[in-house]
Amino acid sequence: MATLWHGRFGSGPADELLAYTVSLPFDRRLARDDIAGSRAHVRMLGKVGLLDAAEVRDVMDALDTVERELSDGSFALAAGDEDIHTAVERRVTELAGTAGAKLHTGRSRNDQVATATRLWTMDATQRLDSAVRMLQQAMLDQATTVETALMPSYTHLQRAIPVSAAHWMLSHFWPLERDRARLKAAQRSAAVLPLAPELLPAARIPFRACCFRARSVSMRFRPTPSMR
């Protein structure tokens, strides 16, 4: 079986190595995010002229088909699919032909993995923040029902002055608010588009096009010094 990286080897890798390196059992959860990153990348390739309008349309249609197949369970894995990124690109090429083969222009596997992981993190932190906010609202609702109920406060593991039960309830509200601030910080940190700077000049992709790709997935783009 041929893999993307074994070009100088005379025979295929050992089964033990494949079992160690194949990540599909767990990185399939990145499929939606990998496709979102690929759509942004295709738009960028079209913007700089590396794909013409017809090719952009063909690849976008192929990505839509792959997304539907992954969603309804009809997506078929092939023997050479090392990870979800390989699987998506392989299927896009099957569907879009030569245009699909251009999908990898100007990006690396590391770029794909990092971008998809960051998009997944952005979405996960947003969903978790929403869940925490719902929990806080439930606390507020409960606090209003026990505002006049008294309970003992504690200091040094001993009972102290009486306090409203609402006070105790809301004492758990503010730590959650700090957690939400940490989630927002993690989301902002993840929302930076990673690109392989050594590939962009060779593919004739300018800085402005990279910014365009970043905005397409709600990210910022911070070029390395060699790209400025």
C-alpha positions as CSV (number, residue, x, y, z in Angstrom):
1,M,0.0,0.0,0.0
2,A,1.4,3.4,-1.0
3,T,1.3,6.3,1.5
4,L,1.9,10.0,0.9
5,W,5.3,9.9,2.5
6,H,7.0,6.6,1.5
7,G,8.1,7.6,-2.0
8,R,11.8,6.6,-1.5
9,F,11.0,3.2,0.0
10,G,10.9,0.0,-2.1
11,S,8.1,-1.7,-0.2
12,G,5.1,-0.7,1.9
13,P,5.2,0.0,5.6
14,A,4.8,-2.7,8.2
15,D,1.3,-3.3,9.6
16,E,2.6,-2.4,13.1
17,L,3.7,1.0,11.8
18,L,0.4,1.6,10.1
19,A,-1.5,0.7,13.3
20,Y,0.7,3.3,15.1
21,T,0.3,6.1,12.7
22,V,-3.3,5.9,11.4
23,S,-5.3,8.5,13.3
24,L,-8.7,8.0,11.6
25,P,-10.4,6.3,14.6
26,F,-10.2,9.6,16.6
27,D,-9.6,12.4,14.1
28,R,-12.8,11.8,12.2
29,R,-14.4,14.2,14.5
30,L,-12.4,16.9,12.7
31,A,-14.1,16.2,9.4
32,R,-16.5,19.1,9.4
33,D,-13.7,21.5,10.4
34,D,-11.3,20.1,7.8
35,I,-14.0,20.7,5.1
36,A,-14.6,24.3,6.4
37,G,-10.8,25.0,6.2
38,S,-10.7,23.5,2.7
39,R,-13.6,25.7,1.5
40,A,-11.7,28.8,2.7
41,H,-8.5,27.5,1.1
42,V,-10.3,27.0,-2.2
43,R,-11.8,30.5,-2.2
44,M,-8.2,31.8,-1.6
45,L,-6.8,29.8,-4.5
46,G,-9.5,31.2,-6.7
47,K,-8.8,34.7,-5.5
48,V,-5.2,34.5,-6.5
49,G,-5.9,32.7,-9.8
50,L,-4.5,29.3,-9.0
51,L,-8.0,27.9,-9.6
52,D,-10.3,29.3,-12.3
53,A,-14.0,29.9,-11.6
54,A,-15.1,26.5,-13.0
55,E,-12.5,24.7,-10.9
56,V,-13.6,26.5,-7.7
57,R,-17.1,25.5,-8.4
58,D,-16.2,21.9,-9.0
59,V,-14.1,21.6,-5.9
60,M,-16.8,23.3,-3.8
61,D,-19.4,20.9,-5.1
62,A,-17.1,18.0,-4.3
63,L,-16.6,19.2,-0.7
64,D,-20.4,19.5,-0.4
65,T,-20.8,15.9,-1.5
66,V,-18.1,14.7,0.9
67,E,-19.8,16.5,3.8
68,R,-23.1,14.9,2.9
69,E,-21.5,11.5,2.7
70,L,-19.8,11.9,6.0
71,S,-23.1,13.0,7.5
72,D,-25.2,10.2,6.2
73,G,-22.6,7.5,6.8
74,S,-22.1,6.7,3.1
75,F,-18.5,7.9,3.0
76,A,-16.2,5.0,2.1
77,L,-12.7,5.0,3.5
78,A,-9.8,3.7,1.3
79,A,-6.8,1.7,2.2
80,G,-4.4,4.7,1.8
81,D,-6.4,7.1,4.1
82,E,-4.1,7.8,7.0
83,D,-6.3,10.4,8.5
84,I,-9.4,12.4,7.8
85,H,-7.5,15.1,5.9
86,T,-6.1,12.5,3.5
87,A,-9.5,10.9,3.2
88,V,-11.3,14.2,2.3
89,E,-8.7,15.2,-0.3
90,R,-8.7,11.8,-1.8
91,R,-12.5,11.8,-2.2
92,V,-12.5,15.4,-3.5
93,T,-10.0,14.4,-6.2
94,E,-12.2,11.4,-7.2
95,L,-15.2,13.7,-7.6
96,A,-13.5,16.8,-9.1
97,G,-10.7,15.3,-11.0
98,T,-7.7,17.5,-11.9
99,A,-9.3,20.5,-10.0
100,G,-9.6,18.4,-6.9
101,A,-5.9,17.5,-7.1
102,K,-5.1,21.2,-6.8
103,L,-6.8,21.4,-3.4
104,H,-3.5,20.8,-1.6
105,T,-1.7,23.7,-3.4
106,G,0.0,26.1,-1.0
107,R,-0.7,24.2,2.2
108,S,0.8,21.4,4.2
109,R,-0.6,18.5,6.2
110,N,0.6,20.3,9.4
111,D,-1.4,23.4,8.3
112,Q,-4.5,21.3,7.7
113,V,-4.3,19.5,11.1
114,A,-3.6,22.7,13.0
115,T,-6.3,24.6,11.2
116,A,-9.0,21.9,11.7
117,T,-8.0,21.5,15.4
118,R,-8.2,25.2,15.9
119,L,-11.6,25.4,14.3
120,W,-12.8,22.5,16.4
121,T,-11.5,24.2,19.5
122,M,-13.2,27.5,18.6
123,D,-16.6,25.7,18.2
124,A,-16.1,23.5,21.3
125,T,-15.3,26.5,23.5
126,Q,-18.3,28.4,22.1
127,R,-20.6,25.5,22.9
128,L,-19.2,25.0,26.3
129,D,-19.5,28.7,27.1
130,S,-23.2,28.6,26.1
131,A,-23.7,25.6,28.4
132,V,-22.0,27.4,31.3
133,R,-24.2,30.4,30.6
134,M,-27.3,28.3,30.8
135,L,-26.1,26.8,34.1
136,Q,-25.6,30.4,35.4
137,Q,-29.1,31.3,34.4
138,A,-30.4,28.3,36.3
139,M,-28.5,29.5,39.3
140,L,-30.0,32.9,39.1
141,D,-33.5,31.5,38.7
142,Q,-33.0,29.3,41.7
143,A,-31.5,32.1,43.8
144,T,-34.6,34.2,43.4
145,T,-36.7,31.4,44.9
146,V,-34.6,31.1,48.1
147,E,-33.7,34.8,48.6
148,T,-35.4,34.9,52.0
149,A,-34.3,31.5,53.2
150,L,-31.6,31.6,55.8
151,M,-28.7,29.1,56.1
152,P,-25.4,29.2,58.1
153,S,-22.3,30.4,56.5
154,Y,-19.0,28.7,57.4
155,T,-15.5,29.9,58.4
156,H,-12.6,27.5,59.2
157,L,-15.1,24.6,58.9
158,Q,-17.3,26.1,61.7
159,R,-20.7,27.7,61.4
160,A,-20.8,31.5,61.3
161,I,-23.4,34.1,60.7
162,P,-26.7,33.3,58.9
163,V,-26.8,34.2,55.2
164,S,-29.4,34.1,52.5
165,A,-29.5,30.9,50.6
166,A,-29.4,33.0,47.5
167,H,-26.0,34.3,48.6
168,W,-24.7,30.7,48.8
169,M,-26.2,29.9,45.4
170,L,-24.6,32.9,43.7
171,S,-21.2,32.2,45.3
172,H,-20.9,29.5,42.7
173,F,-22.0,31.9,39.9
174,W,-18.8,34.0,39.8
175,P,-16.3,31.2,39.6
176,L,-18.2,30.0,36.5
177,E,-17.9,33.6,35.1
178,R,-14.2,33.3,35.5
179,D,-14.3,30.0,33.7
180,R,-16.2,31.7,30.9
181,A,-13.4,34.3,30.7
182,R,-10.8,31.5,30.3
183,L,-12.9,29.9,27.6
184,K,-13.1,33.2,25.7
185,A,-9.3,33.5,26.0
186,A,-8.8,30.0,24.7
187,Q,-11.1,30.7,21.8
188,R,-9.2,33.9,20.9
189,S,-5.9,32.1,21.1
190,A,-7.2,29.3,18.8
191,A,-8.6,31.8,16.3
192,V,-5.3,32.4,14.5
193,L,-4.8,30.9,11.1
194,P,-1.7,28.7,10.8
195,L,0.0,28.5,7.4
196,A,3.2,27.0,6.2
197,P,5.3,30.0,5.2
198,E,7.7,28.0,3.1
199,L,4.9,27.0,0.8
200,L,3.2,30.3,0.2
201,P,5.9,32.1,-1.9
202,A,6.3,29.0,-4.1
203,A,2.6,28.9,-4.7
204,R,2.4,32.7,-5.4
205,I,0.0,33.3,-2.5
206,P,0.3,36.9,-1.2
207,F,-0.3,38.1,2.3
208,R,-3.6,39.7,1.5
209,A,-5.0,36.4,0.2
210,C,-3.9,34.7,3.5
211,C,-5.9,37.4,5.3
212,F,-8.9,36.7,3.1
213,R,-8.7,32.9,3.9
214,A,-8.4,33.7,7.6
215,R,-11.5,35.9,7.5
216,S,-13.4,33.1,5.8
217,V,-13.2,31.0,8.9
218,S,-13.4,33.8,11.4
219,M,-9.7,33.7,12.2
220,R,-6.9,36.3,12.4
221,F,-3.7,35.8,10.3
222,R,-0.3,36.6,11.9
223,P,2.5,36.3,9.3
224,T,6.0,35.1,10.3
225,P,8.9,37.5,9.8
226,S,9.8,35.7,6.5
227,M,6.4,36.5,5.1
228,R,6.4,40.3,5.8
